[in-house]
Amino acid sequence: MMQFTETPSPPPQPPSFHQSPTPLFSSLSMNKNQVHRTSPWPGFPMPKSLGSFGDANCMEQLLVHCANAIETNDATLAQQILWVLNNIAPADGDSNQRLTCGFLRALISRAAKNGTCKMLAAMANAQNYDNLCNETHKFSIIELANFVDLTPWHRFGFTAANAAIIEAVEGYSVVHIVDLSTTHCMQIPTLIDAIANRLEGPPLVKLTVAGAVEDAPPMLDLSYEELGSKLVNFARYRNIHMEFQVISSSYTDGFSSLIEQLRMQKLMLSGGIGEPEALVINCHMMLHFVPDESVPLISDSEASPNYPFESSSIYSPRWTLLKALRCLDPNVVVLVDEDADFSSNNVASRLRSAFNYLWIPYDTVDTFLPRGSKQRQWYESYIFWKIQNVIAQEGLQRIERLEPKNRWVQRMRNADFRAIPFGEDAVSEVKAMLDEHAAGWGLKKEEDDLVLTWKGHNVAFATAWLPA
Amino acid sequence: MIVEPIESSMPHGARFIRLEFSPAENERREKEERKKVIVPTANGRRAITNTSQIPWAPSTPPPPPPPPPRQQQLLLVVVVRGLLRPKAPAGSGRPPRRRRLQGPLLGAPPRGAAAGAPGDGHGQLRLPHPPPRLRRRPLQPFRSRLLGRLHSLRAPHQLLLLPPTSGFPDPPYPTASLLGSGWLDLPSCAPHPHPHPHHHHHQSVLVVPQQQQQLTVVTALEEDPGIQLVHALMTCAESVERGDSSLAASLVEEMQALLARVNTSCGIGKVAGYFIDALRHRLLGLGSAAPPAAASAYGNEVLLYHHFYEACPYLKFAHFTANQAILEAFDGHDCVHVIDFNLMHGLQWPALIQALALRAGGPPMLRLTGIGPPSPDGRDTLREIGLRLVGLARSVNVRFAFRGVAASRLEDVKPWMLQVRPDEAVAVNSILQLHKLLGSDPPREPPIGSVLPWIRALNPKIMTVVEQEASHNQPGFLDRFTEALYYYSTLFDSLEAACPVQPDKALAELYLQREICDVVGREGAARVERHEPLDKWRARLGRAGFRPLHLGSNAFKQASMLLTLFSAEGYSVEEVDGCLTLGWHSRPLIAASAWQAVPSVVNSPPPPPLPRVVINHDDSNNQL
C-alpha cells in the first residue's frame, strides 16, 4: 500500500530577519507574562510568537525555553535546544550571537550544577568557549583606567557624581568620601582634579574604601594599600592632602563593619574630636551586590530559591545599609547603578531581563574596540561574568541583583532620603563626555535624575540624595 | 525424538542437527557425560568437564586447533560454540582502530569479529598457538553486578587466576580449565555449561599448569541462581542450535523455575526473563511467523519508541548527531530536502528546522519526505505529523513542505516517490533502519542490494546512518544469542543506571524486549533486527558506492557535552574513524556515521553489481 501525504508550503513570510536590535525591546513588556510557558515543542509545538520578531527574539525565546527545560529537568527538550543554540550562537558571531552564546554557556553551567559534579566535564566539552574564559584577568591601574574610559558605561556615573559631589561639599575644608564602587577608585582622580581647582582652595580629602574580600570583576593586580598610596601621591601633585583608609568589609552583610567604623568616627566628630567634615557616600554600581530581601539567610551551600523563608520576617542587608547610611547624616549620597531588573527568583524571568539589557554592551563594543583585541576580550568576559552570575548562580553567590531605577528611588525614599536634582553643570559635563563617544549614546533627564541611554534604551542612572 | 531443523549456518553443521535421540537415550547419554568430569581427548591436550560452563571472549584470535575426536564433538560444541565465540576479525585482518582500548574484561568482541568469515571455526576449537601470556587485570569496581558477571563469564582466565578472596564480586562459581601444553593460558578454555542448573553444588576445577594432564580440583559452592540462569541460557541456546528442541524446551521450563529465585525486576533476572521468553517464543514455532501486523502493533511500536526515546540517550544521540551532519552538509544550500526513512513522531526535525531558521545566511527552502508505515486505523498519521512540522516551520519562518510516503517496508519505496529535484541538496536519514533490509527468504536477495543503489542514484549530499553496534545477523544461532545476551545486558544495565525511577522505563524495556524477541525468536524473513557492527556497514556502504564523511570534532564535543549534562555517568561517546559511537562503560552500543554518494563517472562502467554473497554474506548459508 502506498500513500502520499502532501503538506503545502506556508504562505510567503513577511521579511523579518536581520533587523536592528530595536525589536528586542519591543517585546520586553509583552514577554513578562510568558515566563512559565510550556515547552516549545510539546509534541513539538512551538509557540506562535517564536520567530516573529527576528533572530534576536528567537534566540531569547530558545534560551528561555532552555532555562525552563533545565529547571523542570526536561532533559530531552533541554538537549534539543542546547543543540540548536550550539549551532546558531558561535562565540565569534555577531553581537546577538555572542550574547546568546554567553547565555548558552551560563545555562550549561547551570545545568551542570543541577547535576552532580559535571561542571568541569561539561565545560571542557563545550565548544569554542576557550576565549571567553578570561574573567580572572587582573588589570594594572593603567589598563583599568583605559578600560573604564573606553565607554560611557562607567564614565557617565563618574562625571555626574563628581559634579554633584563638588556642589555638595562647597565650603567644607574637610571632605570625607566613602567610595563604594566596583571600579577601584577610578573615579577619584578626576574628582581630585575638580576639587583642586575649586575657588576656595582645596580641602583635606579623606577617602575611605571598603576592601571587599570577594572577587568581582574588574579585578586589580595590586592591593588597596598600594592603590591608596598611588592616589595619595596623585593628590599631592594637585596640592591636596589626602588620607586614605581601607576598611575590610563585605557587601554580603551590607558593609556592616564599614558602617560601624563610620558611626564611631561620626560620634567622635560630634563629640568635638576632629574638624567638622562633609560626608560623601559615593555608590557606584556596587549597592546591587548587597543582598536584598530575596536572598535567604542561609549558608551558600544550602542557598536555594525555594528556601521556605517567611518573606515578612526577611532581613535585608540592602535595606539595613540604606538606613545605616541615613543615620550617618551624609552631606550627599550619590547612587549610580545599571538600570535593569535582575532581582527575580525565577531564572527564566531573569534571563529575559538580562538578555534585554546585556545586548547593549555587546552592541556597543563594535564602536570602540576592534575584533580580536585583548581589551575586547576583557570587556566581553566582563559581560559574560555578569551573565554567568545572573543565570548560573544562586543564593549569596548571585550578586548581580540589579534593580531598576524606580525601585532604588523607592528604597531611598523609604530610608528617609530626598532626591536632589543634578545641576546644569552636571548635565553639560555629561553631555561633553558623551560627545567623545559613539553617536548611539544619549542622556535623558528624568525628574531629578540622569539616565544614560544607548539607542534610546536605558543603560544606567545617576541619582543624588540628601537626608530628608 | 525428532529434532526439527533450525536455522544454523554451521558449514559442516548438519551432523549436529541430524542427531536424533530417543528421550531415554538422551537421558542416558547425558548421565554418561555427566560422569565424565574430565574427558581427555585423543591427543591428550585438552579436557572437558561437565561442570558449569562459562562463555567468554578471548581478545586474541586463536588459531585452529587440531580436530577433536568425532565422538566428542557434540560435547565440544557445547563447550565451544558461542562460548569461544570471538574470532579473528573477519577476513580483513585490519587492526582495531578504536580510540579507546578495551581490556578483555571490558571487551566486546573485536569489531568486525562478526560472523561470516567462511569456515571460521564452526564446531572447532580455535586456540592461540603459542598461547598468549596470562595477564591479571584488576576488576572494575564501578561495574554493575550484572555486567561484572557477564564480563567475567567472558573472561574466564581471570576467573581462574583470581582466588576467591581476591575481591571478585560474585560468589565463586564453578570453573573448569583444561590442562595441556599451554592450556591454562588459553582464553578459550571455557568451562562446560551445566545442563542441570538446579544442581547447586558444583565442583570448581582449577588448573595447575605445572602438572601436565592432571587436574587439581577445587571445590566451591555454587549457589547463585543468576549465574545458573546464564549457564542455562547458554545451554539452551546451544541445544536450540543443535536442534534439540525438547532439551531446549525442558531447559526453558527449568529456567522459568529458576527465575522465581532471582530478582526479576533488575539485573540478570530481568534480562534472562526476556531471553527465556524469546526462546520460548521460538520453540513454540512462532519464530517463522511474520511479526504481528495491524493496528495495535504499529500504535504500540510508536508508543514504545517514544518511551525508549525518553528513557535513555541512544535515540537522542542518534538524532542530534545526524542533525549535526545534515546541518553542516546543508551549509550554503538554498533548497534542501531531507528524506527520513522512518518518520515516527518526527522528533528529530524540530531542532533541525529551528537551527536552519537561525543559521547564518538565512533559512533555506526545506522539503521533508517522511517515510512510515501506513496507518492501519485509517488516520493519516504521516499527514498529522507533517502538519505539525509545517506549523513549526511557519512559526520560525522557514519555507517548508512535507510529503509523507506510506510504505510498510522500506524496500517498497521507489525513488520516483521521493520527488527529488535536481537543484536541491538531499539528505537521506536512516536511524536504525538499514539493518531491516538485510534479511529475506531465499531465493530472494536481501532488499539492501536494491535499496542502496537507488539511494546512491539520488546523489544525496549526505546520508546519515545510525545502527546498533552489534552482531545480531550472525548465521549461527548460538553466536547470535551470546552476542545478543551480552549486548542487551549492557543496554539494560545502562537503562537501570540511567533512570532509577522512571515511569518510562518499563515501556522502554518493552521496546528492547521486542528486539530481543526478534533477534532470538525469529528466523528468515521474519527476523528484521539484523544488527551489524560499524565495520560491516563501512564495508557494505563502501562497496555500494558511498564514501564516508567525517562527523567532525564538533559533533563529538557536542554529543559529549549534552551527554555529560543530562545523562547518568557511564555513557561514553567515542570517535572511530570519523564515526561516533555511544556506549555504556566503553562498550559501544550504537554507532552514527555519515556518507556521501561517490558520483558516478560518466563514460566509465557502472560499479559492478553487488554479489549476493557480499550483500548478505551471512544469510547465504543461513537457511537449511
Interface residues (C-beta under 8 A of the other chain):
Chain A: M1 M2 Q3 F4 T5 E6 T7 P8 S9 P10 Q13 S16 F17 H18 W41 G43 F44 P45 M46 P47 K48 L50 G51 S52 D55 C58 M59 L62 A75 T76 A78 Q79 Q80 I81 L82 W83 V84 N86 N87 I88 G93 I108 A111 A112 G115 T116 K118 A121 A122 N125 A126 Q127
Chain B: Y309 E310 K316 F320 N323 Q324 L327 H345 G346 L347 W349 P350 A351 Q354 A355 A357 L358 R359 A360 G362 G370 P374 D380 L382 R383 G386 L387 R388 L389 V390 G391 L392 A393 R394 S395 V396 N397 R399 F400 A401 F402 R403 G404 V405 A406 A407 S408 D412 M417 N554 K557 Q558 S560 M561 L562 T564 L565 F566 S567 E569
